Amino acid sequence: MGLEARIDPTPGGKFWLDVDGEHIAAGRYALIEPPHRLVLTWGWEGNRDVPPESTTVEITLTELPQGTLLRLRHSGLPSEAERESHRDGWLRYATKLQGLLASSGGRQPFTRV
């Protein structure tokens, strides 16, 4: 996900992600519980509606017999338009991850719920 990243994956550590050469996501790691849970703040540089660290992303991974269930909850987005835009973006990158895992012999791909 992205062209370049600078990360400090420790509680309170910052991340900076150049998603596509134009959009820069930035935030901090709030909680890291390997290998099952990650919580971080999220936002976009230069965006007044969703500035860096203004929203929260929580990712949980649950092992199942048929594979791993990935749950991603993005909270604090200020409008329905932002929620839809971010939902579409997260789904796009989750689908790319699914394809990478499937092509590398990973277990059964996830299903969107």
N, C-alpha and C positions, 0 to 999 in steps of 0.2 A: 504494500500500500504506500505508494509514493516514490519520489525520485531520490530524496535524501532525508535522513533522520539524524537528529542528535538527541540521545536519550540518556537519562540517569535513572535507571529503574530501581530506585530505592524510595521508601516512603518520604514524601516531600520533594523528591527529585523532579527536575523539569524534563519535559520533552518538547521537541520542535520537529515538525514534519512538513516537508515541502511535498504536498500531495501531487501536484501536476505542473509545477513551474510557475503557477499563478496563485494558488490558494495555499496558505500556510496555517496549519493547525498548531496550537500550542496549549500547554497545560502543565499539570503536576500529577505525579502519582500519589494518590491518597492512601491506598491500601494495597498491599501485595501479599497474597496467600498462595504461594506455589503449591501444587500446580492447578489449583481449582478456582481462584478468584482474583480479579484485578479491578480496582476502582481508581478512576482518574478524573481530573477536571479536564474540560475540553472547550475550545473556542477557536475563533479565526482571527488572525492578525488583520487589522484594518477593517473589521466588521463591527459596526455599532450595535447590531441586534444580538450577535453571539460573539462577544469579545473573548480573548483567551481567559481560561479558568472560570467562565461564567456558567457552564453546565457540567453535568456529571455523567460519566459513562461507567457502567458496571458490567463486567464480563464474568460469567461463571461457566465452568466446564464440568460436566457430570459424565462419568463413565457409565455406559450402558452396554448390555451384551452385544448389541449390533453396531456400536461405535461410540462416539462422544457427542453429547448434547451441548451445544454452544448456545448460551442465552446472553443477549446483549440488551441492556436497558439504558436508554439515553434520556435523562431527565433534566428539567429546567429550561427546555427550549421555549422561547417566548411566544410562539404563534403556531397555528396549524400549518401554515406554509413552511415554516422551519422544521416542524416535526416531519412533514411529508418529505421534504428535501433530504433530511438526514436519514430517515428510514430508507429512502431509495439508495442513498450512498452506502449505508451500512450493508444493505442487501447486495448491492453490486460487489462490494469487496468480500463479503461472505461467500458469494457464489464463486468468485475467483479462487478463494481459499479452498472451497469444495473441489473445484477442478484440479488444483494442484495436488491435493491429497489423493484424489481418485487416480491421477496419472502416476503417482509415486507408489501405488499399491496400498494406500491407506484403507481403512475400514469403510463401511457403508457411509455414503454422504449424508449430511443432515437434511432435514425437511424444515421449511419455514413454518412456524406456528404463530 
